[in-house]
């Protein structure tokens, strides 16, 4: 951001950020530190151009409380814990006790497995830091966003990102970096809305439950290899390796959630129907799909396959967005 703009933000303590949700192809699942959202292994993701969160931050002395308003609804104080970690960190750096009001808008449903917590926390961190006049490096902003939601670290840099596990106890080396820009690989991304209802078990809760699965240790050991493999497939634009990796990674995560003492099944019947179609099609055309902790399906394909895939998606009769890989956080 330009220094002049920074000064302007600082002067009236207001700033607005626009960020994209991100979808992981080598997924984050499990923490070595819960209060700092420090992961057990690296993850790889891309920003989704069509899934946008815009957040306006205003620091002031008026109220005794911070406030977060999402799509016009005020979040109850007891649900502010995650965003408070970000705001407390900024208060700490600034040495002030101002309060912050955050007004946020998403163009997609919340908590339905479309990474709204990622883009929400990333937008809150970017807007609140800019409004406070903080001149943070991208890596520092990514680590700040991580405090709200782990995967938010990956919505700060643009295009294809890798979130490094890091080794330090304070988490300062656990942030995401871009390894390829948004236009690096001409892929089409379809976000298919299987449901707009909130998922029944949150990601954090399910991660904790999974740590008691008898398959947890082998899951972690295997997951440690995934970021290198997926990053390499992207860098080489090798769709066959990419698609194999994306499917392997998704299936292992969902297989694991099903082995909790209280099993969690995020897939809806329609998700399974789409996954089966994509797995069949992937033999013949460059297409693959993934599902995060929810039931909505993200279908990714190369340009050559796009017309056929789009027709098949239209035939499902479900709401969808056609989009592509997006940029990182911006102050607007
Ligand atoms: C990911 N997910 O890598 C994985 C794949 C969902 C499935 O990161 O507790 O909301 O805030 O750190 O970031 C969702 O977990 O969890 C997630 P917290 P977060 O995108």
Boltz pocket constraint, residues with backbone or C-beta under 6 A from the ligand:
constraints:
  - pocket:
      binder: B
      contacts: [[A, 22], [A, 23], [A, 24], [A, 26], [A, 27], [A, 28], [A, 29], [A, 37], [A, 43], [A, 117], [A, 118], [A, 146], [A, 148], [A, 149], [A, 150], [A, 151], [A, 152], [A, 203], [A, 204], [A, 291], [A, 292], [A, 293]]
      max_distance: 6.0
